[in-house]
Amino acid sequence: MDLDLHDTWVLTNYKSPSQQARLITERWFASQMYCPNCLNLHITPAETNAKVIDFLCKNCAHEFQLKSKKSKISGKITDGAYRPMIERIEANTAPDFFFMEYLPEEWMVKNLFLIPRFFMNKTIIEKRRPLSSTAERRGWIGCNILFSKVPEEGRIAVIKDETAIRKEDVQKKYRALAFLDSKNYAQRGWFADVLYFVRKLDSKSFSLSDMYGFADELEKLHPENKHIHEKIRQQLQILRDRRILHFDGNGRYSIVK
């Protein structure tokens, strides 16, 4: 994988830095990126003005969106319209999201992270304020993707610190939790949120009561559910069955990986 983004044609024909960055990163993605699900080497640009997606794999029908920035990938990342994103998540048709950090002076890819589509849930989508009445698209509502709220397992490095990760390793991590693909958005959301709080404990071993300490936050994220403690126990059992956690007995768990 060539990490060089320099594109003489774009730099010569476009003067706007933002337009240059968008075109250069998209052209690089189309020529260098592969499908993380099936490892197809030919990624196809989506039709112009397609909602939520930028690229697709014609081999396995996976869809992708690319977000690029020259600053560090962290916190929240600005995305497009709020409603189409939520509709995609609720319909289980969200794309895989790629987040690129590039070096603008060298025109090099520094980092590229992947959030699989089955980790895209409503609790990591933040609704932005409508555009003001004086704006050209007044009333339009966008969204932010809360990258920092995605658990470690849902942020797969494709390129890290200017080094490309073996595509077979990327595929292995992608498929490790692909069972979530068959779940509805509410089930996926619970799994991802409980896993996020497990990682937030920042400990190799923890107790069930430690996880109950996040009950109030989980209730805010999932107000439709009135059995928070039961859901926490259920998700810990799933994490155990998937060998992410080990049940040590007496209400204690340890992280396997």
Rosetta blueprint (number, residue, H / E / L):
1 M L
2 D L
3 L L
4 D E
5 L L
6 H L
7 D L
8 T H
9 W H
10 V H
11 L H
12 T H
13 N H
14 Y L
15 K L
16 S L
17 P H
18 S H
19 Q H
20 Q H
21 A H
22 R H
23 L H
24 I H
25 T H
26 E H
27 R H
28 W H
29 F H
30 A H
31 S H
32 Q H
33 M L
34 Y L
35 C L
36 P L
37 N L
38 C L
39 L L
40 N L
41 L L
42 H L
43 I L
44 T E
45 P E
46 A L
47 E L
48 T L
49 N L
50 A L
51 K L
52 V L
53 I L
54 D L
55 F E
56 L E
57 C L
58 K L
59 N L
60 C L
61 A L
62 H L
63 E E
64 F E
65 Q E
66 L E
67 K E
68 S E
69 K E
70 K L
71 S L
72 K L
73 I L
74 S L
75 G L
76 K E
77 I E
78 T E
79 D E
80 G E
81 A E
82 Y H
83 R H
84 P H
85 M H
86 I H
87 E H
88 R H
89 I H
90 E H
91 A L
92 N L
93 T L
94 A L
95 P L
96 D E
97 F E
98 F E
99 F E
100 M E
101 E E
102 Y E
103 L E
104 P L
105 E L
106 E L
107 W L
108 M E
109 V E
110 K E
111 N E
112 L E
113 F E
114 L E
115 I E
116 P L
117 R H
118 F H
119 F H
120 M L
121 N L
122 K H
123 T H
124 I H
125 I E
126 E E
127 K E
128 R L
129 R L
130 P L
131 L L
132 S L
133 S L
134 T L
135 A L
136 E L
137 R L
138 R L
139 G L
140 W L
141 I L
142 G E
143 C E
144 N E
145 I E
146 L E
147 F H
148 S H
149 K H
150 V L
151 P L
152 E H
153 E H
154 G H
155 R L
156 I E
157 A E
158 V E
159 I E
160 K E
161 D L
162 E L
163 T E
164 A E
165 I L
166 R L
167 K H
168 E H
169 D H
170 V H
171 Q H
172 K H
173 K H
174 Y H
175 R H
176 A H
177 L L
178 A H
179 F H
180 L H
181 D H
182 S H
183 K L
184 N L
185 Y H
186 A H
187 Q H
188 R H
189 G H
190 W H
191 F H
192 A H
193 D H
194 V H
195 L H
196 Y H
197 F H
198 V H
199 R H
200 K H
201 L L
202 D L
203 S L
204 K L
205 S E
206 F E
207 S E
208 L H
209 S H
210 D H
211 M H
212 Y H
213 G L
214 F L
215 A H
216 D H
217 E H
218 L H
219 E H
220 K H
221 L H
222 H L
223 P L
224 E L
225 N L
226 K L
227 H L
228 I H
229 H H
230 E H
231 K H
232 I H
233 R H
234 Q H
235 Q H
236 L H
237 Q H
238 I H
239 L H
240 R H
241 D H
242 R L
243 R L
244 I L
245 L E
246 H E
247 F E
248 D E
249 G E
250 N L
251 G L
252 R E
253 Y E
254 S E
255 I E
256 V L
257 K L
